[in-house]
Amino acid sequence: MALLKVCTLSELQPGTVTEAISGERPFAVVNFSGEIVCFDGTCPHAGGPLGQGIVQGEMLVCPWHGYEFNCKTGVNDSDEDLILERFPVVVEKGEIFIEVPADGRGAELLGVF
């Protein structure tokens, strides 16, 4: 696993999500009530960009078709077999890093949504 910087804590306010890219792989990094979590950034329903979605309550909502995933568990709200892969997060000195597979290359902050 490689450790990649995503953004600072001040850039990812509670209740927001940002998309980070490692190689060609997207990740959705969420600030859920002050807890930073990272999931696979591709919606398993139709490939939507979860990192460009929104956070509503406890759910990360895909911008394409509104599929919702629990921000703590990654489990879909209507199909418990749809579970997002979760990745470790490290917060150090106000900066957010995610641990991604070692074959990924560079992370790029695309925006906070």
C-alpha positions in Angstrom: 0.0 0.0 0.0 1.2 3.5 -0.8 0.4 6.6 1.3 -1.0 9.4 -0.8 -1.9 13.0 0.3 -5.4 14.0 -0.6 -6.0 17.4 1.0 -6.0 19.2 4.4 -8.6 18.8 7.1 -9.7 22.4 6.5 -10.4 21.6 2.9 -12.7 18.7 3.7 -15.3 20.0 6.1 -17.7 17.7 7.9 -20.5 16.5 5.6 -18.4 16.8 2.5 -16.7 14.3 0.1 -13.8 14.7 -2.3 -12.5 12.6 -5.1 -8.9 11.6 -5.2 -7.3 9.7 -8.2 -4.4 7.2 -7.9 -3.3 6.2 -11.3 -6.7 5.7 -13.0 -8.5 4.6 -9.9 -10.8 7.0 -8.1 -11.4 7.1 -4.3 -14.1 8.9 -2.4 -12.8 10.5 0.8 -15.6 11.6 3.2 -15.6 13.7 6.3 -18.5 12.1 8.2 -19.1 14.1 11.4 -15.4 14.7 11.9 -14.3 11.1 11.0 -12.4 10.8 7.8 -13.2 7.6 5.7 -12.1 6.5 2.3 -14.0 4.2 -0.1 -13.6 2.9 -3.6 -14.7 5.9 -5.7 -16.7 3.9 -8.3 -20.3 3.1 -7.6 -20.9 -0.6 -8.0 -24.4 0.1 -9.5 -23.3 1.8 -12.8 -19.8 3.1 -12.3 -20.8 6.6 -11.1 -18.1 8.8 -9.5 -18.9 8.6 -5.7 -16.2 11.2 -4.9 -18.4 13.7 -6.8 -21.5 12.8 -4.9 -22.9 14.4 -1.7 -23.2 13.4 1.9 -26.8 13.4 3.2 -27.0 12.5 6.9 -25.2 9.2 7.3 -25.2 8.4 3.6 -22.8 9.0 0.7 -25.0 9.5 -2.4 -23.9 8.7 -5.9 -24.5 11.6 -8.3 -25.6 9.5 -11.2 -28.6 7.5 -9.9 -28.8 8.4 -6.2 -27.5 5.1 -4.8 -26.8 5.6 -1.1 -24.0 4.0 1.0 -23.5 4.3 4.7 -20.6 6.5 5.5 -19.3 4.3 8.3 -19.8 0.8 6.7 -20.0 1.4 3.0 -23.1 -0.8 2.8 -25.8 0.2 0.3 -29.1 1.3 1.9 -31.3 -1.1 0.0 -29.0 -4.0 -0.9 -26.7 -5.1 1.9 -24.7 -7.2 -0.6 -23.5 -3.9 -2.3 -20.6 -2.9 -0.1 -17.9 -0.3 -1.0 -14.3 -1.3 -0.4 -12.8 0.8 2.4 -9.2 2.0 2.5 -7.2 3.1 5.6 -6.9 6.9 6.3 -4.1 8.6 8.1 -4.5 12.2 9.4 -1.2 13.8 10.4 -0.6 17.4 11.2 -3.9 18.5 9.6 -3.3 16.6 6.4 -5.3 13.7 5.1 -3.6 10.7 3.5 -5.1 7.5 2.1 -3.5 4.1 1.8 -4.0 2.8 -1.7 -2.6 -0.2 -3.6 1.1 0.3 -4.3 0.5 0.1 -8.1 -1.4 3.4 -8.0 0.4 6.6 -9.1 0.0 10.0 -7.6 -3.2 11.4 -6.0 -4.9 14.4 -7.5 -7.4 16.4 -5.6 -10.3 17.1 -7.9 -12.6 19.1 -5.6 -14.7 19.0 -2.5 -18.4 18.4 -3.0 
